[in-house]
Amino acid sequence: MKFHKITMNIREHRPVRTMNDVKEVLDAAPSDMVKSILVAADANDHHSSDNLDADLFLVGVPADRKLDLAKVANVLGRRRERLRLATQIEVEELTGFQVGSIPPFGLPKKVPVILDALLASKKKVWCGTGKSTESLGLSVEDLKRLSTFTVADVSKAG
């Protein structure tokens, strides 16, 4: 990250698995925390363009909101019934990370990232590092240097 001249704040804490665990260990608003969710699409459902033509997508939404798969389907140009959340086994096998620690960048496999518009409008966000014992705080501008992502409204109140 030094190559990108990124200013980051790594916070070490007890192991976390859920966003409720993260809320307990971080002194940050849930609306500033990125909940990274791996979404799988039916391989036969290609109606989209650009880099959104993959079968796996990482979607980042604020921790105080829920992922809206209907909105994700609309962004991807796919049918809602062809999208599903990846299983825990799929997440761990495909990313190498445990559920609850997935960062919105640096995945071993090239996976398109969609970042909810509410997060993209923030100055600073907190996200996973790939380790269940760390969280990373960085500016959205620095996140843009680390990852190419599509910004869209993909969350709902929850």
CYANA upper distance limits for C-alpha pairs under 8 A (distance plus 0.5 A):
  1 MET  CA      5 LYS  CA      6.88
  1 MET  CA      6 ILE  CA      6.16
  2 LYS  CA      6 ILE  CA      6.55
  4 HIS  CA    145 ARG  CA      7.27
  4 HIS  CA    146 LEU  CA      7.99
  6 ILE  CA    138 LEU  CA      8.46
  6 ILE  CA    142 ASP  CA      6.24
  7 THR  CA    138 LEU  CA      7.06
  7 THR  CA    139 SER  CA      8.29
  7 THR  CA    142 ASP  CA      7.82
  8 MET  CA    136 LEU  CA      7.26
  8 MET  CA    137 GLY  CA      6.24
  8 MET  CA    138 LEU  CA      5.40
  8 MET  CA    139 SER  CA      8.32
  9 ASN  CA    136 LEU  CA      6.18
  9 ASN  CA    137 GLY  CA      5.36
  9 ASN  CA    138 LEU  CA      6.95
 10 ILE  CA    134 GLU  CA      7.01
 10 ILE  CA    135 SER  CA      6.23
 10 ILE  CA    136 LEU  CA      5.10
 10 ILE  CA    137 GLY  CA      6.80
 11 ARG  CA     26 LEU  CA      8.50
 11 ARG  CA    134 GLU  CA      6.00
 11 ARG  CA    135 SER  CA      5.72
 11 ARG  CA    136 LEU  CA      6.82
 11 ARG  CA    137 GLY  CA      8.28
 12 GLU  CA    133 THR  CA      6.19
 12 GLU  CA    134 GLU  CA      4.99
 12 GLU  CA    135 SER  CA      7.13
 13 HIS  CA     25 VAL  CA      6.96
 13 HIS  CA    133 THR  CA      5.63
 13 HIS  CA    134 GLU  CA      6.43
 13 HIS  CA    135 SER  CA      8.42
 14 ARG  CA     25 VAL  CA      8.07
 14 ARG  CA    132 SER  CA      8.29
 14 ARG  CA    133 THR  CA      5.89
 15 PRO  CA    132 SER  CA      5.39
 15 PRO  CA    133 THR  CA      4.99
 15 PRO  CA    134 GLU  CA      8.35
 16 VAL  CA     21 ASP  CA      5.75
 16 VAL  CA     22 VAL  CA      6.50
 16 VAL  CA    100 GLY  CA      7.34
 16 VAL  CA    101 SER  CA      8.30
 16 VAL  CA    132 SER  CA      5.75
 16 VAL  CA    133 THR  CA      7.00
 17 ARG  CA     21 ASP  CA      6.87
 17 ARG  CA     22 VAL  CA      8.12
 17 ARG  CA     98 GLN  CA      8.50
 17 ARG  CA     99 VAL  CA      6.95
 17 ARG  CA    100 GLY  CA      5.07
 17 ARG  CA    101 SER  CA      7.63
 17 ARG  CA    132 SER  CA      7.18
 18 THR  CA     22 VAL  CA      6.99
 18 THR  CA     99 VAL  CA      8.48
 18 THR  CA    100 GLY  CA      5.99
 19 MET  CA     23 LYS  CA      6.59
 19 MET  CA     35 LYS  CA      7.82
 19 MET  CA     63 ALA  CA      7.02
 19 MET  CA    100 GLY  CA      7.62
 20 ASN  CA     24 GLU  CA      6.96
 21 ASP  CA     25 VAL  CA      7.23
 22 VAL  CA     26 LEU  CA      6.52
 23 LYS  CA     27 ASP  CA      7.91
 23 LYS  CA     28 ALA  CA      7.91
 23 LYS  CA     29 ALA  CA      8.40
 23 LYS  CA     30 PRO  CA      7.24
 28 ALA  CA     32 ASP  CA      7.21
 28 ALA  CA     33 MET  CA      7.97
 28 ALA  CA    126 TRP  CA      8.43
 29 ALA  CA     33 MET  CA      7.48
 30 PRO  CA     62 PRO  CA      7.17
 30 PRO  CA     63 ALA  CA      5.49
 30 PRO  CA     64 ASP  CA      5.73
 31 SER  CA     62 PRO  CA      5.50
 31 SER  CA     63 ALA  CA      6.30
 31 SER  CA     64 ASP  CA      5.99
 31 SER  CA     65 ARG  CA      8.26
 31 SER  CA    119 LEU  CA      8.17
 32 ASP  CA     62 PRO  CA      6.87
 32 ASP  CA     63 ALA  CA      7.92
 32 ASP  CA    119 LEU  CA      7.39
 32 ASP  CA    122 LYS  CA      7.77
 32 ASP  CA    124 LYS  CA      7.48
 32 ASP  CA    125 VAL  CA      5.35
 32 ASP  CA    126 TRP  CA      6.67
 33 MET  CA     62 PRO  CA      6.06
 33 MET  CA     63 ALA  CA      5.88
 33 MET  CA    125 VAL  CA      6.09
 33 MET  CA    126 TRP  CA      5.11
 33 MET  CA    127 CYS  CA      6.43
 34 VAL  CA     60 GLY  CA      6.10
 34 VAL  CA     61 VAL  CA      6.10
 34 VAL  CA     62 PRO  CA      5.62
 34 VAL  CA     63 ALA  CA      6.47
 34 VAL  CA    104 PRO  CA      8.43
 34 VAL  CA    119 LEU  CA      7.92
 34 VAL  CA    125 VAL  CA      7.21
 34 VAL  CA    126 TRP  CA      6.46
 34 VAL  CA    127 CYS  CA      5.51
 34 VAL  CA    128 GLY  CA      8.26
 35 LYS  CA     60 GLY  CA      5.88
 35 LYS  CA     61 VAL  CA      5.75
 35 LYS  CA     62 PRO  CA      6.37
 35 LYS  CA     63 ALA  CA      5.76
 35 LYS  CA    100 GLY  CA      8.35
 35 LYS  CA    127 CYS  CA      7.63
 36 SER  CA     58 LEU  CA      6.92
 36 SER  CA     59 VAL  CA      6.16
 36 SER  CA     60 GLY  CA      4.97
 36 SER  CA     61 VAL  CA      7.20
 36 SER  CA    100 GLY  CA      8.25
 36 SER  CA    102 ILE  CA      6.47
 36 SER  CA    103 PRO  CA      7.17
 36 SER  CA    104 PRO  CA      6.76
 36 SER  CA    127 CYS  CA      8.40
 37 ILE  CA     58 LEU  CA      6.09
 37 ILE  CA     59 VAL  CA      5.66
 37 ILE  CA     60 GLY  CA      6.78
 37 ILE  CA     85 LEU  CA      7.92
 37 ILE  CA    102 ILE  CA      8.47
 38 LEU  CA     56 LEU  CA      7.38
 38 LEU  CA     57 PHE  CA      6.23
 38 LEU  CA     58 LEU  CA      5.06
 38 LEU  CA     59 VAL  CA      6.80
 38 LEU  CA     85 LEU  CA      6.70
 38 LEU  CA     86 ALA  CA      6.06
 38 LEU  CA     91 VAL  CA      7.21
 39 VAL  CA     56 LEU  CA      6.22
 39 VAL  CA     57 PHE  CA      5.64
 39 VAL  CA     58 LEU  CA      6.66
 39 VAL  CA     59 VAL  CA      7.59
 39 VAL  CA     83 LEU  CA      7.29
 39 VAL  CA     84 ARG  CA      6.26
 39 VAL  CA     85 LEU  CA      5.13
 39 VAL  CA     86 ALA  CA      5.89
 40 ALA  CA     55 ASP  CA      6.30
 40 ALA  CA     56 LEU  CA      5.16
 40 ALA  CA     57 PHE  CA      7.02
 40 ALA  CA     83 LEU  CA      6.27
 40 ALA  CA     84 ARG  CA      5.89
 40 ALA  CA     85 LEU  CA      6.45
 40 ALA  CA     86 ALA  CA      6.03
 41 ALA  CA     45 ASP  CA      7.75
 41 ALA  CA     54 ALA  CA      8.35
 41 ALA  CA     55 ASP  CA      5.33
 41 ALA  CA     56 LEU  CA      6.65
 41 ALA  CA     82 ARG  CA      6.18
 41 ALA  CA     83 LEU  CA      5.10
 41 ALA  CA     84 ARG  CA      7.06
 42 ASP  CA     55 ASP  CA      7.08
 42 ASP  CA     82 ARG  CA      5.77
 42 ASP  CA     83 LEU  CA      7.07
 43 ALA  CA     55 ASP  CA      6.27
 45 ASP  CA     78 ARG  CA      7.05
 45 ASP  CA     79 ARG  CA      8.13
 45 ASP  CA     82 ARG  CA      7.43
 46 HIS  CA     53 ASP  CA      6.89
 46 HIS  CA     78 ARG  CA      7.55
 47 HIS  CA     53 ASP  CA      8.23
 47 HIS  CA     76 LEU  CA      8.38
 47 HIS  CA     77 GLY  CA      6.16
 47 HIS  CA     78 ARG  CA      6.49
 48 SER  CA     52 LEU  CA      6.76
 48 SER  CA     53 ASP  CA      6.09
 48 SER  CA     76 LEU  CA      6.24
 48 SER  CA     77 GLY  CA      5.42
 48 SER  CA     78 ARG  CA      7.34
 49 SER  CA     53 ASP  CA      6.23
 51 ASN  CA    112 PRO  CA      6.99
 52 LEU  CA     57 PHE  CA      8.49
 52 LEU  CA     76 LEU  CA      6.47
 52 LEU  CA    112 PRO  CA      6.94
 53 ASP  CA     76 LEU  CA      8.22
 54 ALA  CA    111 VAL  CA      7.97
 54 ALA  CA    112 PRO  CA      7.82
 56 LEU  CA    111 VAL  CA      6.68
 56 LEU  CA    112 PRO  CA      7.85
 57 PHE  CA    111 VAL  CA      6.10
 57 PHE  CA    112 PRO  CA      5.70
 57 PHE  CA    113 VAL  CA      6.37
 57 PHE  CA    114 ILE  CA      7.84
 58 LEU  CA    104 PRO  CA      7.58
 58 LEU  CA    111 VAL  CA      7.06
 58 LEU  CA    112 PRO  CA      6.78
 58 LEU  CA    113 VAL  CA      5.24
 58 LEU  CA    114 ILE  CA      6.78
 59 VAL  CA    104 PRO  CA      8.40
 59 VAL  CA    113 VAL  CA      6.25
 59 VAL  CA    114 ILE  CA      5.25
 59 VAL  CA    115 LEU  CA      6.39
 59 VAL  CA    116 ASP  CA      8.02
 60 GLY  CA    104 PRO  CA      7.28
 60 GLY  CA    113 VAL  CA      8.04
 60 GLY  CA    114 ILE  CA      6.75
 60 GLY  CA    115 LEU  CA      5.25
 60 GLY  CA    116 ASP  CA      6.47
 61 VAL  CA     65 ARG  CA      7.26
 61 VAL  CA     66 LYS  CA      7.63
 61 VAL  CA     67 LEU  CA      6.98
 61 VAL  CA    115 LEU  CA      6.98
 61 VAL  CA    116 ASP  CA      5.69
 61 VAL  CA    118 LEU  CA      8.40
 61 VAL  CA    119 LEU  CA      7.42
 61 VAL  CA    154 VAL  CA      7.77
 61 VAL  CA    155 SER  CA      6.69
 62 PRO  CA     66 LYS  CA      8.23
 62 PRO  CA    116 ASP  CA      7.91
 62 PRO  CA    118 LEU  CA      7.79
 62 PRO  CA    119 LEU  CA      6.83
 62 PRO  CA    155 SER  CA      8.34
 64 ASP  CA    157 ALA  CA      8.08
 64 ASP  CA    158 GLY  CA      7.18
 65 ARG  CA    155 SER  CA      6.67
 65 ARG  CA    156 LYS  CA      6.23
 65 ARG  CA    157 ALA  CA      5.49
 65 ARG  CA    158 GLY  CA      5.34
 66 LYS  CA    155 SER  CA      5.93
 66 LYS  CA    156 LYS  CA      5.82
 66 LYS  CA    157 ALA  CA      6.70
 66 LYS  CA    158 GLY  CA      5.84
 67 LEU  CA    154 VAL  CA      6.72
 67 LEU  CA    155 SER  CA      5.11
 67 LEU  CA    156 LYS  CA      6.91
 68 ASP  CA     72 VAL  CA      6.91
 68 ASP  CA    154 VAL  CA      6.01
 68 ASP  CA    155 SER  CA      5.43
 68 ASP  CA    156 LYS  CA      6.41
 69 LEU  CA     73 ALA  CA      6.48
 69 LEU  CA     80 ARG  CA      6.92
 69 LEU  CA     83 LEU  CA      7.60
 69 LEU  CA     84 ARG  CA      8.26
 69 LEU  CA    154 VAL  CA      7.84
 70 ALA  CA     74 ASN  CA      6.80
 70 ALA  CA     80 ARG  CA      5.83
 71 LYS  CA     75 VAL  CA      6.80
 71 LYS  CA    153 ASP  CA      7.52
 71 LYS  CA    154 VAL  CA      5.61
 71 LYS  CA    155 SER  CA      7.95
 72 VAL  CA     76 LEU  CA      6.67
 72 VAL  CA     80 ARG  CA      8.43
 72 VAL  CA    154 VAL  CA      6.02
 73 ALA  CA     77 GLY  CA      6.36
 73 ALA  CA     78 ARG  CA      5.34
 73 ALA  CA     79 ARG  CA      6.19
 73 ALA  CA     80 ARG  CA      5.66
 73 ALA  CA     83 LEU  CA      7.64
 74 ASN  CA     78 ARG  CA      6.79
 74 ASN  CA     79 ARG  CA      8.06
 74 ASN  CA     80 ARG  CA      8.38
 75 VAL  CA    152 ALA  CA      7.75
 78 ARG  CA     82 ARG  CA      7.67
 79 ARG  CA     83 LEU  CA      7.74
 86 ALA  CA     90 GLU  CA      6.34
 86 ALA  CA     91 VAL  CA      6.65
 87 THR  CA     91 VAL  CA      6.64
 88 GLN  CA     92 GLU  CA      6.72
 88 GLN  CA     98 GLN  CA      8.49
 88 GLN  CA     99 VAL  CA      6.99
 89 ILE  CA     93 GLU  CA      6.49
 90 GLU  CA     94 LEU  CA      6.21
 91 VAL  CA     95 THR  CA      6.26
 91 VAL  CA     96 GLY  CA      7.93
 91 VAL  CA     97 PHE  CA      7.59
 91 VAL  CA     98 GLN  CA      7.69
 91 VAL  CA     99 VAL  CA      7.22
 92 GLU  CA     96 GLY  CA      5.47
 92 GLU  CA     97 PHE  CA      5.68
 92 GLU  CA     98 GLN  CA      5.92
 92 GLU  CA     99 VAL  CA      7.44
 93 GLU  CA     97 PHE  CA      8.37
 94 LEU  CA    108 PRO  CA      8.37
 94 LEU  CA    109 LYS  CA      7.75
 95 THR  CA    102 ILE  CA      8.39
 95 THR  CA    107 LEU  CA      6.37
 95 THR  CA    108 PRO  CA      6.53
 95 THR  CA    109 LYS  CA      7.43
 96 GLY  CA    108 PRO  CA      7.88
 97 PHE  CA    101 SER  CA      7.01
 97 PHE  CA    102 ILE  CA      6.37
 97 PHE  CA    130 GLY  CA      5.81
 97 PHE  CA    131 LYS  CA      7.76
 98 GLN  CA    102 ILE  CA      7.26
 98 GLN  CA    130 GLY  CA      7.53
 98 GLN  CA    131 LYS  CA      7.96
 98 GLN  CA    132 SER  CA      7.74
100 GLY  CA    128 GLY  CA      7.75
100 GLY  CA    132 SER  CA      7.40
101 SER  CA    127 CYS  CA      8.29
101 SER  CA    128 GLY  CA      4.95
101 SER  CA    129 THR  CA      6.55
101 SER  CA    130 GLY  CA      5.29
101 SER  CA    131 LYS  CA      6.09
101 SER  CA    132 SER  CA      5.74
101 SER  CA    135 SER  CA      8.46
102 ILE  CA    127 CYS  CA      8.26
102 ILE  CA    128 GLY  CA      5.66
102 ILE  CA    129 THR  CA      6.91
102 ILE  CA    130 GLY  CA      5.59
102 ILE  CA    131 LYS  CA      8.42
103 PRO  CA    107 LEU  CA      8.17
103 PRO  CA    127 CYS  CA      6.39
103 PRO  CA    128 GLY  CA      4.98
103 PRO  CA    129 THR  CA      5.67
103 PRO  CA    130 GLY  CA      6.43
104 PRO  CA    113 VAL  CA      7.48
104 PRO  CA    127 CYS  CA      7.79
104 PRO  CA    128 GLY  CA      8.16
104 PRO  CA    147 SER  CA      7.93
105 PHE  CA    113 VAL  CA      8.44
105 PHE  CA    143 LEU  CA      8.47
105 PHE  CA    146 LEU  CA      6.88
105 PHE  CA    147 SER  CA      5.79
106 GLY  CA    146 LEU  CA      8.17
106 GLY  CA    147 SER  CA      8.00
107 LEU  CA    111 VAL  CA      7.56
112 PRO  CA    148 THR  CA      8.29
112 PRO  CA    149 PHE  CA      7.24
113 VAL  CA    147 SER  CA      8.47
113 VAL  CA    148 THR  CA      7.53
113 VAL  CA    149 PHE  CA      5.27
113 VAL  CA    150 THR  CA      6.84
114 ILE  CA    149 PHE  CA      5.87
114 ILE  CA    150 THR  CA      5.19
114 ILE  CA    151 VAL  CA      6.31
114 ILE  CA    152 ALA  CA      7.34
115 LEU  CA    119 LEU  CA      7.29
115 LEU  CA    120 ALA  CA      7.11
115 LEU  CA    149 PHE  CA      6.91
115 LEU  CA    150 THR  CA      6.60
115 LEU  CA    151 VAL  CA      5.46
115 LEU  CA    152 ALA  CA      6.90
115 LEU  CA    154 VAL  CA      8.38
116 ASP  CA    120 ALA  CA      6.93
116 ASP  CA    151 VAL  CA      6.30
116 ASP  CA    152 ALA  CA      5.71
116 ASP  CA    153 ASP  CA      5.74
116 ASP  CA    154 VAL  CA      5.98
116 ASP  CA    155 SER  CA      7.11
117 ALA  CA    121 SER  CA      6.77
117 ALA  CA    151 VAL  CA      5.94
117 ALA  CA    152 ALA  CA      5.56
117 ALA  CA    153 ASP  CA      5.70
117 ALA  CA    154 VAL  CA      8.14
118 LEU  CA    122 LYS  CA      7.45
118 LEU  CA    153 ASP  CA      7.95
119 LEU  CA    125 VAL  CA      7.78
119 LEU  CA    140 VAL  CA      8.48
120 ALA  CA    140 VAL  CA      6.93
120 ALA  CA    151 VAL  CA      7.29
121 SER  CA    140 VAL  CA      8.40
122 LYS  CA    139 SER  CA      8.44
122 LYS  CA    140 VAL  CA      7.08
123 LYS  CA    139 SER  CA      6.02
123 LYS  CA    140 VAL  CA      6.27
123 LYS  CA    141 GLU  CA      8.22
124 LYS  CA    137 GLY  CA      7.35
124 LYS  CA    138 LEU  CA      5.97
124 LYS  CA    139 SER  CA      4.55
124 LYS  CA    140 VAL  CA      6.09
125 VAL  CA    137 GLY  CA      6.16
125 VAL  CA    138 LEU  CA      6.24
125 VAL  CA    139 SER  CA      6.65
125 VAL  CA    140 VAL  CA      7.07
126 TRP  CA    135 SER  CA      7.07
126 TRP  CA    136 LEU  CA      5.86
126 TRP  CA    137 GLY  CA      4.81
126 TRP  CA    138 LEU  CA      7.03
127 CYS  CA    135 SER  CA      6.24
127 CYS  CA    136 LEU  CA      5.74
127 CYS  CA    137 GLY  CA      7.04
128 GLY  CA    132 SER  CA      8.13
128 GLY  CA    134 GLU  CA      7.34
128 GLY  CA    135 SER  CA      5.47
128 GLY  CA    136 LEU  CA      6.49
129 THR  CA    134 GLU  CA      6.68
129 THR  CA    135 SER  CA      6.30
129 THR  CA    136 LEU  CA      6.56
130 GLY  CA    134 GLU  CA      8.40
131 LYS  CA    135 SER  CA      8.44
138 LEU  CA    142 ASP  CA      6.91
138 LEU  CA    143 LEU  CA      7.34
139 SER  CA    143 LEU  CA      6.80
140 VAL  CA    144 LYS  CA      6.70
141 GLU  CA    145 ARG  CA      7.16
142 ASP  CA    146 LEU  CA      7.05
143 LEU  CA    147 SER  CA      6.60
144 LYS  CA    148 THR  CA      6.83
144 LYS  CA    149 PHE  CA      8.07
